[in-house]
Amino acid sequence: MQYSTLLLLGLCHPLLGSAAVISQRSMIQGWSLQASTCPSGSQSCGAGACCPSSLYCFSAKAAEVASCCTSNSVCVGAIEGSPKCADSNWSLWQGLQGNDFCCQVGLVGVYQSTGTVAGSCVASGQAGSATTARLVSAGTGTTTTTTTTSTTTKGVLDPTTTTTSTSTTTTTATQPSSTKAVFAHYMVGSMTSAEAVIDVRDAMNAGFDGFALNTHTISATDTWNINALNDLFAAAAGTNFKLFISFDMSWGLDVTKLAAFLAPYASQGAYYKVNGQAFVSTFTGGTISNAQWDSGFIQPMTSTYGIKPFFVPNFDDFSGYPNGVFSSYPILNGAFSWESAWPAPGHTPTNVSSQVDSAALQQARAAGKVYMIPMSPLQFKYMGSGQNWYRIGEVNLPQRMAQALQLQPDFVEVITWNDAGESHYVGDFWQEQIAGSNIGDYANGYDHKGWLQVITPFIKAYKAGATSISQMVPPSTKPVGAFWYRPLLTTASCSSSISNYQSARDAVNFAVILPSNGYTIRVYSNSKLIGSFLGQKGLNYNSILGLAAGSGQMIQVVDGSNNIVASATGTKSVLAQSPNATCNWNYEVVGLS
């Protein structure tokens, strides 16, 4: 899925006079056909794309194909919310970065992992070095056997790359039965027992199955850490909400001391287990060998403490990840990614890619292991000393939801529940946890719990086996969702102090889940209408350029009778310049009410 309107789109008018009416065919707004020669009843949109002659062409954004709209208004956001081909004769395929494109029936969709478009169409058996795309839905047209598009010869990620290992422990190639769980990454810090109860209660009410407890110290002298863990396990005791330890190996933890630290927690009833095995994860650790993990952690856990771990670490730092990670680490029960939660740092707006997730999931399945996909709204940090950065937010969260539903991983981990330092918290963070830092300068007063209105229906849809955001439904007959914006324009003079500031856009973003079609979503900035969108059943999201200095940031959901049935209004005015030394790009997030 994409930044709906973050990039400028070129409009090309259709040849209205040559429109062909074909019986039993549906011509609707949707994705274009990929063909070097457009079939009868369609027009060329350029760059090998074709739209029905009765529709308007909108040129493609990065890693997409052209969109076909019923009017001269941009419709790409609506198409992303409910992907279809513009002509029902065509088959819908899912290719590069999870983006959709269309082929004539009888042809096969393929894509290049280093390409610039979602995919192209070739005759069966002619894929060459390209990766075969996933068929989403078959068209109703007659079979075509002639190749109508050409493919490039760029390299493709090879999922079969392997390296050798000397481990004496291996995991069995059987899928666990206790999957389809959703966790929130939780930064363990100083807190009270009452705050632990609040966090567990709120996360459980939001639909989460548990917390992944990021632990960067295992020292007995760090009593704040021990106390916080004890309070969290006490809060979760007797509930269906579970906890597991995620060792933060970036702090240089000693592998040989992890088992002794973990054992007292892993034996508790509130600890998350898969088929009786204690779930364990990490943040990094892929530069430590399989033999070291095996002899230093896995074997002591099993032989000394009688607890068999279910090891699903984040080994993003393994060279070439995810290629070869399972053959290099036979001890693994699965893999978790971290970096794929956001687009790579850069200077231009870039859509988040599911390429790493797709490759990791494919290799996990082949090895009989599991995969846990990460999901996050953004990264923003402003702590000085090289720690000022931004990684794209905008509509990153709903984009990742779409990718997770399409890929159907075994687990999902939301990054994070409470990391105020990087601004991707979706729950509370406590003042004790950020004491002694300047994090409060850009996090205090910026509540993000509005995002839970979107996360809760996602969790329900994911567990029910939904494969599209169109299958996400609100908990009642009323729309739910949130909108978010940065209260400081990107043109502020301080913006250049933020790494990757060039990738941001002044936009109002929303994610709204509708119970049915027939609603309109209106978006305002500085009390002026900057966008109006016809909603469809399920999750609708968009990022609308036009955020302006002033007050009056708002969205409204209007029914077919022009009644406002839900709305959200920002509490913070947008500023052209920062009033202090903090260049605050944190998001104002407001849930619908």
C-alpha positions in Angstrom: 0.0 0.0 0.0 1.1 3.5 -0.6 1.3 7.2 0.3 -2.0 8.0 -1.1 -1.4 11.6 -2.2 2.1 12.4 -1.0 3.6 12.4 -4.5 2.4 14.6 -7.4 0.4 12.6 -9.9 0.2 13.4 -13.6 -3.3 13.4 -15.1 -4.0 12.2 -18.6 -7.5 12.6 -20.1 -9.1 9.5 -21.6 -10.4 9.3 -25.1 -14.0 9.6 -24.2 -15.2 9.3 -27.8 -13.7 5.9 -28.2 -15.1 4.2 -25.1 -16.3 0.7 -25.8 -19.2 -0.9 -24.0 -18.6 -4.6 -23.4 -21.4 -6.6 -21.8 -20.8 -8.5 -18.6 -17.7 -6.4 -17.8 -17.3 -4.1 -14.9 -15.4 -0.9 -15.5 -14.6 0.7 -12.1 -11.8 2.7 -10.6 -8.9 0.3 -10.1 -5.4 -0.6 -11.1 -4.2 -0.5 -14.7 -3.3 -3.4 -17.0 0.4 -4.0 -17.7 0.8 -4.5 -21.5 3.1 -3.2 -24.3 0.0 -3.1 -26.6 -3.3 -2.1 -25.0 -6.3 -4.4 -25.8 -9.4 -3.2 -27.5 -11.5 -0.9 -25.4 -8.6 0.5 -23.5 -6.1 3.3 -23.8 -2.4 3.7 -23.1 -1.5 5.6 -20.0 2.2 5.4 -20.9 5.0 3.3 -19.3 3.3 0.1 -20.4 0.0 0.8 -18.5 -3.5 0.6 -19.9 -6.8 1.9 -18.6 -10.4 1.3 -19.9 -11.1 4.0 -22.5 -14.0 5.4 -20.4 -11.7 6.1 -17.4 -9.0 8.6 -16.5 -5.4 7.7 -16.2 -3.3 8.8 -13.3 0.5 8.2 -13.6 2.2 5.7 -11.3 4.0 6.6 -8.1 7.1 4.8 -7.0 6.8 1.0 -7.1 3.2 1.2 -8.3 1.4 1.1 -11.6 -1.0 3.7 -13.0 -4.4 4.0 -11.5 -7.7 4.3 -13.5 -10.2 6.7 -12.1 -13.9 7.4 -13.0 -13.3 11.2 -12.9 -10.5 13.6 -13.0 -10.1 13.4 -9.2 -7.3 11.3 -7.7 -8.7 7.9 -6.6 -5.6 6.0 -5.8 -6.3 6.1 -2.0 -9.7 4.4 -2.5 -8.1 1.8 -4.8 -5.5 1.0 -2.2 -8.2 0.6 0.4 -10.0 -1.9 -1.8 -7.7 -3.2 -4.6 -9.3 -4.2 -7.8 -8.6 -4.2 -11.5 -10.2 -1.4 -13.5 -11.6 -4.0 -15.9 -13.1 -7.2 -14.5 -11.7 -9.0 -17.5 -8.2 -8.6 -16.0 -6.6 -10.6 -13.2 -5.3 -8.9 -10.1 -1.7 -9.8 -9.0 0.4 -8.6 -6.0 4.0 -7.9 -6.7 6.8 -5.5 -5.6 6.4 -4.2 -2.0 3.0 -5.8 -1.8 1.6 -3.5 -4.5 -1.1 -4.6 -7.0 -1.2 -4.7 -10.8 -3.3 -6.3 -13.5 -2.6 -8.8 -16.2 -4.8 -10.3 -19.0 -6.1 -13.8 -18.2 -3.6 -16.5 -19.2 -0.6 -14.4 -18.4 1.5 -14.6 -15.3 2.3 -11.6 -13.0 6.0 -11.2 -12.1 8.2 -8.6 -10.5 11.8 -7.7 -10.0 12.9 -7.1 -6.3 15.1 -4.2 -7.5 12.5 -2.9 -9.9 10.6 0.4 -9.9 7.0 -0.9 -10.8 4.7 -3.3 -9.0 5.1 -5.9 -11.7 4.6 -6.9 -15.3 3.0 -9.8 -17.2 4.6 -12.7 -19.1 3.6 -15.9 -20.7 3.6 -19.0 -18.5 7.2 -20.3 -18.1 8.8 -17.1 -19.3 9.5 -15.5 -15.9 13.2 -15.8 -16.2 15.0 -14.2 -13.3 11.8 -12.4 -12.1 9.8 -13.4 -9.0 6.3 -14.7 -9.6 3.7 -12.4 -8.1 0.8 -13.6 -6.0 -2.5 -14.1 -7.8 -5.1 -12.2 -5.8 -8.2 -12.7 -8.1 -8.7 -14.2 -11.5 -10.3 -12.1 -14.2 -13.3 -13.0 -16.3 -11.8 -12.4 -19.7 -10.7 -15.0 -22.3 -7.3 -16.6 -22.0 -4.3 -14.8 -23.5 -1.1 -16.8 -24.2 0.9 -14.1 -25.9 3.4 -12.1 -23.8 2.4 -8.4 -23.9 5.0 -6.9 -21.6 8.8 -7.1 -21.3 10.8 -7.6 -18.2 14.1 -6.4 -17.0 17.0 -8.6 -16.1 17.8 -7.0 -12.7 18.9 -9.4 -9.9 16.3 -11.0 -7.6 16.7 -11.8 -4.0 17.6 -15.4 -3.8 15.8 -17.1 -0.9 17.9 -20.3 -1.2 21.2 -18.7 -0.1 22.6 -20.7 2.8 25.7 -20.8 5.0 27.0 -23.6 7.2 26.5 -24.1 10.9 28.2 -26.2 13.6 25.3 -26.2 16.1 24.5 -29.3 18.1 20.9 -28.2 18.7 18.3 -28.0 16.0 14.6 -27.3 16.2 12.0 -29.6 14.7 10.3 -28.5 11.4 6.8 -28.4 12.8 4.5 -25.4 12.9 3.3 -24.4 16.4 -0.3 -24.6 17.2 -0.5 -21.4 19.4 0.0 -18.8 16.7 -1.9 -15.7 15.4 -1.0 -13.6 18.5 -0.3 -9.9 18.5 2.1 -8.3 21.0 3.3 -4.8 21.8 7.0 -4.1 22.3 7.4 -2.7 25.8 10.4 -0.8 27.1 11.0 -1.9 30.6 11.7 1.1 32.9 11.1 2.5 36.3 7.4 2.4 37.2 4.9 1.8 40.0 2.9 -1.3 40.5 -0.3 0.7 39.8 1.2 1.9 36.5 1.9 -1.8 35.6 -1.7 -2.7 36.2 -2.9 0.2 34.0 -0.6 -0.8 31.1 -1.6 -4.5 31.3 -5.3 -3.5 31.5 -5.2 -1.1 28.6 -3.3 -3.4 26.3 -5.5 -6.3 27.1 -8.6 -4.1 26.4 -7.1 -3.1 23.1 -6.9 -6.7 22.0 -3.2 -7.4 22.5 -2.1 -10.9 23.6 0.9 -9.7 25.6 4.0 -7.5 25.9 7.4 -8.2 24.5 9.4 -6.9 27.5 12.6 -5.2 26.2 15.2 -5.8 28.8 18.6 -4.2 28.3 20.0 -5.1 31.7 20.2 -8.4 33.6 22.2 -7.1 36.5 20.7 -7.9 39.9 21.9 -4.4 41.1 19.5 -2.7 38.7 16.6 -3.1 41.1 14.4 -0.7 39.0 14.4 -3.4 36.3 13.7 -6.3 38.6 10.9 -4.4 40.3 9.3 -3.3 37.0 9.4 -6.9 35.7 7.9 -8.2 39.0 5.2 -5.6 38.9 4.3 -6.5 35.3 4.1 -10.2 35.9 2.0 -9.6 39.0 -0.4 -7.4 37.0 -0.7 -10.1 34.3 -1.1 -13.0 36.7 -4.5 -14.7 36.5 -5.4 -13.0 33.2 -5.1 -14.1 29.6 -2.5 -11.4 29.0 1.0 -12.9 28.7 4.5 -11.6 28.8 7.8 -12.7 27.4 11.4 -11.4 27.6 13.0 -9.7 24.6 16.7 -9.3 25.4 18.2 -6.0 24.1 21.5 -7.4 22.8 22.6 -4.0 21.5 23.6 -3.3 25.2 26.2 -6.0 25.0 24.4 -8.6 27.2 26.4 -11.7 28.0 24.7 -14.7 26.3 25.9 -17.1 29.0 24.0 -15.2 31.7 20.7 -14.9 30.0 19.3 -18.3 31.0 19.8 -17.7 34.8 18.0 -14.3 34.4 15.1 -15.7 32.3 14.3 -18.9 34.2 12.4 -17.4 37.2 10.1 -15.5 34.8 9.7 -18.2 32.2 8.4 -20.6 34.9 5.5 -18.3 35.7 1.9 -18.7 34.5 1.9 -15.3 33.0 4.8 -16.1 30.7 3.9 -16.6 27.0 4.4 -20.1 25.8 4.0 -21.9 22.4 3.3 -25.6 22.7 4.7 -25.4 26.3 7.9 -23.7 25.2 8.9 -20.3 26.6 8.8 -17.6 23.9 12.0 -15.6 23.8 13.0 -12.8 21.5 15.8 -10.2 21.1 16.7 -6.9 19.7 19.7 -7.8 17.5 22.1 -10.6 18.3 22.8 -11.8 14.8 26.5 -11.2 15.1 26.7 -13.9 17.8 27.2 -17.3 16.4 24.8 -20.2 16.5 27.2 -22.2 18.6 27.4 -19.4 21.1 23.7 -19.0 21.4 23.3 -22.8 21.6 25.9 -23.5 24.3 25.5 -20.2 26.2 21.7 -20.0 26.3 19.6 -22.7 24.6 21.3 -25.7 26.2 21.5 -24.2 29.8 17.8 -23.3 29.6 16.9 -26.8 28.7 19.4 -28.9 30.8 19.9 -26.7 33.9 16.5 -25.1 34.3 14.3 -27.6 32.5 12.7 -24.9 30.3 12.7 -25.3 26.6 12.8 -21.9 24.9 10.8 -21.0 21.7 13.5 -18.7 20.3 12.2 -16.0 17.8 14.9 -13.3 17.8 15.4 -10.2 15.8 18.6 -10.9 13.8 18.4 -7.9 11.5 22.2 -7.5 12.1 22.9 -10.9 10.6 24.8 -10.3 7.3 22.4 -10.7 4.4 19.3 -11.0 6.6 17.0 -12.7 6.1 18.8 -14.9 3.5 20.5 -17.8 5.2 19.4 -17.0 8.7 17.6 -20.3 9.3 20.4 -22.5 7.9 23.0 -20.5 9.8 21.0 -20.8 13.1 19.4 -24.2 13.4 18.5 -23.3 17.0 15.9 -20.8 15.8 12.2 -21.5 16.1 11.4 -18.5 14.1 12.5 -14.9 13.2 11.4 -11.4 14.0 12.3 -8.4 12.0 12.7 -4.8 13.3 13.9 -2.6 10.5 11.2 -3.6 8.1 8.6 -1.8 10.2 9.6 1.5 8.4 11.0 2.6 5.1 14.7 2.8 5.1 16.1 6.2 6.1 16.3 8.6 3.2 15.7 12.0 1.7 12.5 11.3 -0.3 9.0 10.0 0.6 9.2 6.3 0.3 6.6 3.6 0.9 7.3 1.0 3.5 8.3 -2.3 1.8 7.2 -5.8 2.7 10.1 -7.3 0.7 12.1 -8.4 3.8 9.0 -9.7 5.5 8.0 -11.7 2.4 11.4 -13.3 2.1 11.7 -14.1 5.8 8.2 -15.6 5.8 8.9 -17.7 2.8 12.2 -19.0 4.2 10.6 -19.6 7.6 7.8 -21.7 6.0 10.4 -23.7 4.0 12.2 -24.5 7.3 9.1 -25.2 9.3 9.7 -22.2 11.4 7.6 -19.1 12.3 7.8 -15.4 11.4 6.8 -12.4 13.5 6.2 -9.2 11.5 6.9 -5.7 13.0 4.4 -2.9 12.7 4.9 0.7 13.7 3.5 4.2 13.1 6.8 6.2 12.8 10.2 7.0 14.4 11.0 10.5 15.7 13.8 11.2 18.1 15.2 14.6 19.2 17.8 14.0 21.9 20.8 15.7 20.4 24.3 14.3 19.9 23.5 12.5 16.7 20.1 11.3 18.0 17.8 13.6 16.0 16.0 11.6 13.3 12.8 11.0 11.5 11.6 7.9 9.8 8.5 8.2 7.8 5.2 8.1 9.7 2.4 9.6 7.5 0.4 6.4 6.7 3.0 3.9 7.6 0.8 2.2 10.2 -2.1 1.4 8.0 0.2 0.4 5.2 1.8 -2.2 7.5 -1.6 -3.4 8.5 -2.4 -4.1 4.8 0.9 -5.9 4.4 0.5 -8.0 7.5 -3.0 -9.1 6.4 -1.7 -10.0 2.9 1.3 -12.0 4.2 -0.5 -13.8 7.1 2.6 -14.2 9.4 2.4 -16.3 12.5 2.8 -13.3 14.9 2.6 -9.5 14.9 4.6 -7.2 17.1 3.6 -3.5 17.3 6.6 -1.2 17.9 5.9 0.1 20.6 3.6 0.4 23.6 5.6 3.0 25.5 8.8 4.1 23.7 8.5 7.8 24.1 12.1 8.4 23.0 11.3 7.3 19.5 7.7 8.6 19.5 6.2 5.3 18.3 4.2 4.6 21.5 0.5 3.7 21.2 -0.1 3.5 24.9 0.9 5.4 28.0 4.5 6.2 29.0 5.4 7.1 32.5 7.4 10.1 33.8 9.7 7.8 35.8 10.7 6.1 32.5 11.9 9.3 30.9 13.3 11.1 33.9 16.7 12.6 33.4 16.3 13.1 29.7 14.7 15.7 27.4 12.2 13.2 25.9 9.4 15.0 27.7 10.1 18.1 25.7 8.7 16.4 22.6 6.5 13.6 24.0 4.6 15.1 27.0 1.2 16.2 26.0 1.2 14.1 22.8 -1.2 11.2 23.4 -1.1 8.5 20.8 -3.9 6.2 22.1 -6.2 7.3 19.3 -4.2 4.8 17.1 -5.7 2.0 19.2 -9.1 2.6 17.5 -7.4 1.3 14.3 -5.2 -1.4 15.9 -8.0 -3.2 17.8 -10.0 -3.9 14.6 -6.8 -5.0 12.9 -6.0 -7.5 15.6 -9.5 -9.0 15.3 -9.3 -9.1 11.5 -5.8 -10.7 11.5 -6.9 -13.4 14.0 -10.0 -14.1 11.9 -7.8 -14.8 8.8 -8.7 -11.6 6.9 -6.3 -11.0 4.0 -7.4 -7.4 3.1 -8.0 -4.2 4.9 -11.5 -4.2 3.3 -12.3 -7.0 5.8 -11.5 -4.9 8.9 -14.7 -3.8 10.6 -15.5 -1.5 13.5 -16.6 -3.0 16.8 -20.1 -1.6 16.3 -22.2 0.0 13.6 -20.3 3.3 14.0 -17.1 4.3 12.2 -13.9 4.3 14.2 -10.4 5.5 13.5 -8.0 8.4 14.1 -6.2 11.2 12.3 -2.7 12.6 13.0 -0.5 15.5 11.9 2.7 17.2 13.0 2.1 20.6 14.7 5.3 22.1 13.1 5.7 22.6 9.4 8.6 21.0 7.5 9.6 24.4 6.3 10.5 25.5 9.9 14.1 26.6 10.0 15.0 24.0 12.6 14.0 21.1 10.4 17.5 20.7 8.9 18.6 19.6 12.4 16.6 16.3 11.9 18.2 13.5 9.9 16.0 12.5 6.9 13.8 15.6 7.3 13.5 15.8 3.5 11.4 12.6 3.5 8.5 14.3 5.4 5.6 16.2 4.0 3.1 18.6 5.5 0.1 16.5 5.5 -3.0 15.5 7.4 -3.2 11.7 7.8 -6.2 9.5 8.7 -7.2 5.9 9.1 -10.9 5.3 9.3 -12.7 1.9 9.5 -16.3 2.1 8.1 -19.1 -0.5 8.6 -20.3 -0.1 5.0 -20.0 1.9 1.9 -21.7 5.3 1.5 -19.7 7.5 3.8 -17.6 10.5 2.9 -14.4 11.5 4.8 -13.7 15.2 4.9 -10.3 16.5 5.9 -9.6 20.1 7.1 -6.5 22.1 8.0 -6.6 25.7 9.3 -10.4 25.3 9.1 -10.2 24.8 5.3 -11.3 21.7 3.4 -8.2 20.1 1.9 -9.7 16.8 0.9 -12.9 14.8 0.6 -13.0 11.1 0.0 -15.7 8.6 -0.7 -15.2 5.8 1.8 -15.6 2.1 1.4 -16.4 -0.7 3.9 -13.3 -1.6 5.9 -10.1 0.4 6.5 -9.7 3.7 4.5 -6.5 5.7 4.9 -4.9 8.6 3.2 -2.3 11.3 3.6 -3.4 14.7 2.3 -1.0 17.4 1.4 -2.1 20.9 2.5 -1.3 21.0 6.3 -1.2 24.8 7.0 -0.2 26.9 9.9 -3.1 27.7 12.2 -5.8 25.9 14.1 -8.8 23.9 12.8 -7.2 20.5 12.0 -10.1 18.1 11.8 -11.7 15.2 10.0 -15.4 14.4 9.7 -17.2 11.2 8.6 -20.4 12.0 6.9 -23.2 9.5 6.0 -25.3 9.4 2.9 -27.8 11.9 4.3 -25.0 14.4 5.0 -25.1 13.8 8.8 -21.7 14.0 10.6 -21.6 10.6 12.4 -18.0 10.8 13.7 -15.3 13.4 13.9 -11.9 14.3 15.4 -10.4 17.7 16.1 -6.8 18.4 16.8 -5.9 20.1 20.1 -2.7 21.7 18.8 -2.3 24.5 16.3 0.2 24.1 13.5 3.2 26.4 13.8 5.5 27.7 11.0 8.5 28.0 13.4 9.4 26.3 16.6 8.9 28.5 19.7 11.8 26.8 21.5 14.9 24.7 21.1 12.9 21.6 20.4 12.1 20.9 16.7 9.1 18.8 17.5 7.9 16.4 14.8 6.0 14.2 17.1 2.4 13.5 16.0 -0.8 14.9 17.4 -3.1 11.8 17.3 -6.8 12.1 17.9 -9.3 9.3 17.8 -12.8 9.6 16.3 -15.7 10.3 18.6 
